[in-house]
Amino acid sequence: MWRASLTPAGAGTLRVAAYGGEVRGEAWGPGAEWLLEQLPEMLGSADDPALFVPRHRVVATARHRRPGLRLTRTGLVLESLIPSVLEQKVTTDEAYRAWRLLVRRFGERAPGPAGVSERPMWVMPAPRTWALIPSWEWHKAGVDNKRASTILRAVRVAARLEQAVGMAAADAQAGLEVVPGVGPWTSAETVQRSHGAADAVTVGDLHLPGIVGWALAGDRHADDEAMLRLLEPYAGQRHRATRLILLSGQTPARRAPKMPRGDIGQL
């Protein structure tokens, strides 16, 4: 597995390989040492799956089939926040396309062999570079003004946001939501990755309440309130419960088309 990140020490590339029961990491660039120090938590060393007690058959079965599942912690806030903002109110394909175009246009090639391969990897831009992206480049990437403005507000306080990795996940979410345009959905999606937050529930999602409702109560029309009520037995571990539900494959069949692609020309 290869990963390119903008660490507090600078750009870095990490290669992780498993050999039997041993995991080895190799890194390049100014951020190499930081990535190797963070590697255990990226692999879930700070997580404790033993704290989780399944309360439903579907959850217990999913856990049994994936006994090694751990929630990982990257220790990087902005790296998770910006993609999460790009995913607001658009399809996943649109968000991935925007991230790919912006990172390749304004980021830098990953250090080491990953940056000089036939299909090079890229490191996301630094906060100052994000702040200098002109409006027409956001437009070409398919990012509307609302999401672009949220990202610009976030990168202006990037140093303060990165300090949130030292906070409890709930406090980090509250700090992220101080940035206009960052709500509970975005903050939860961020700390799930940056903090490995076991209890951060994604509310405001188009599909998740129906999936949880269907898996736990046969209710495909569940809303956020119903989802949170169903997840109450998993207090402290609600994100882990939803991850296991998603991995179970127990999702209702679609009866409506996916969210339509947006037309930025109308925004």
N, C-alpha and C positions, 0 to 999 in steps of 0.2 A: 504494500500500500504506500502510495506517495502522497504527500501533502505539502502545499506551498502556503506560507503564512507571513503576514506582517506582524512580527513580534515586537515587544517593547525594546528589544535590542536591534531591530532592523529585520530586513527580509531574510527568510530562511526556508530551506527545503528539507523535508524529513522523509526518510524511507524506512518503513517498518516491515519486517519479515518474520514469520513464525517458522521455527525449526523444531518439530516435535512439540515438547512442552516448554520451549524457550522462545522468547521474543527478543529480537535484536533491532536496535535503531541506529541509523546512520544519518548525519545531517551536514548541510553545507550552508555557507553564508554567514553574515553577521549574527543572525538569529539562531545559529546552529546549537549553541550551548543552551540557550533558553528552551528550545524545542526538546532537547534530550532530557533536560530537567523536568519538563512538563509531561513527558511521554507517559510515565506511569498513570497520571490522572487522566490523560487522553484515552488510556486503555481501561479506565474504570477502577483504578486502585482506591479512589476516595469513596466509591459507592459500596453500599452494604446490602446486597439483595436479601440477606437473611432477615432483614427487618420487615419484609413483605409477607403478608398472610393472605392467600387467595380466599375470597368469600363467595365466588361463583364458579360453577363447573367449567365454563368456557375459559375463564382466567387461569384456573388451576391447570387445565389441559395445556394451554399455551405456555405456561411457565415450565411444565414438565418437559415439553418438547424443546425448550430453549433454556436449559439450566445454566448456561454460561452468560446469559444476557446481563450486561451492566450498563449503567448510565454513565456516559463519559463527560469529562469536564475539560474544555479547551483552554480556559483561563483568558480568553480573548472576547471582549464584549462587542467592539465595533465590527469585527469579522462576522458576527452572527446578526447584529442589529441591522446593518445595511441590507443584506439579502432579505431579511424579514420585512423590512419596509417595502422593498421592491415587490414582495408577494402580496401586498395589501390589495384586495379587490380585483385581482387579475388571475388568469390561469397560471398554473405552475410553469407551463411552457413559455409564456410571455415573460415571467419573472426570470427564469433561467437565461433566456435570450438577452434580456437587458443586462443582467450581471455579466454574462460572457462578453458582450460588446464593450461595456464600460471598462471592465478589468483589462481586456486586451488593448483597448485604445489608450488608457491612461495609467495602467499599472506598469510593472517591470517584469522582465523575464526572471523566472525562478533561478536562484543560485545553483551551481553544480550541474550535473549531467541532465537534470530535468529541463533546464532552460535552453539546452542546445540540441535537443532531440528533434526528430522530424515533426513531432507534434508537441511543441514546447509548452510547459506549464507557466503560469503567470502568477505574480503576487499582486494583491489588490493595491490600489493607490493609497498613499499616505493621506491623512486628514486634510492637509493644506491643498493637495492636488484635487481631492474631491471638491473642495470649496471653490476651486478655480474652473471647474468644468462649465463651459458656456451653455446657455439655455438650449441652443439648437442641437447640441450633442445629446442632451437628455431626450429631446424630441426624437432624434434619429434612433435612439435606443428603445423608444416606445414608452418612456416614463413620463407620466403627466406631471403637471406643475405641483400638485399637492404632495406626491411622493418625493419629488426632487427637493421641494422646500423642506420636508421633514428631514431628509438626509443632510441637507446643508446646515440645518439648525443643530443636528446631532454632532457633525464633525467639528463645529465651532467649539463644542465643549467636550471633545473627544478625550482629553486627559482626565477630566472628572468622571466621565462615563467608565473609562477603563478601571478606575479605582474601585468600581462597584464589585470587582471580582473578590475583594476582601470582605464584602458584606454578606449577610445571609441573603438567600435568594429572594425572599419577600421584600426585604429592604432594597435590594438591587432593582426589583421591578418597580417599586415606588419611585426610586430615583430616575429610572428610565422614563417613566410616564410624566415626569416634569417637562420633558421635551414635547412641545406641541406637535401633534401628529402621531405620537407614540402612545398607543392605548394598551389595554390588557392583553389583546391578542398578540401584538408585536412584542411586548415585554416578556410574555410567557415563552414565546418561540425563541427569544434570545437567551434567557437564563436557562432554558432546558439544555442548551448547548454550552454556553459559557460557564455555567455553574454545575451542570449535571443535576439540575433541580428535580428531585423526585416527586415534589408535590405541586409543581407549576402546571396548572390546567389551562389548556388553550380554549378560552371562551371567545365567542364571536365568530367561530369557524362555520363555514357553509355546510360541511358534511359531518364533522365529528359528533355533534349531539345525536344525530340520527343513527350513527354507527354504534355509539355507546348504548343508546336507548334500545336498539335492535338486539345487540348482543346480551344485554343484562335483563331486559324486560320485554322484548318482542315489540318495542314501540319505535317504529321507523320515523315517527313525526316528533320525537322528543326535541325540546328546545334546550337552551343553556341551563335554565333553572332545573328542568327535569334531569339533565345530565349530571349536574352538581349534586342533586339529591341522590341519584343512583350511585354516585362515587363516594358518598359520605362514609361508607364502611372502610374506605381506603385512605382516610384522612392521614396526611403526611406522606402518602405514597400514590397519590392520584395520577400523576403523570406516568408512573411505572405501570399502573393499571391500564391506562389508555394505550400505552405502547403494546402491552400484551394483547389487548383486545384487537388492535390493528393487525398484529402479527398472527392472530388466530384465524384470520380469513372469514370470520363471521360478520360479514357486512351485507346490508340489504341490497337487493338488485336495484339498479338505477331505473327510475321511472320518469326522469326528466333529463334534458340535455345538460351537459356541463355548462359552467358559467361561460357566456359568450365572450369572445375576444373583444377587447375594447378598441375603439377607433379614436386614437389620440387626436386626430384632426377635429373631433367634435368636443374635446375637453376644454 
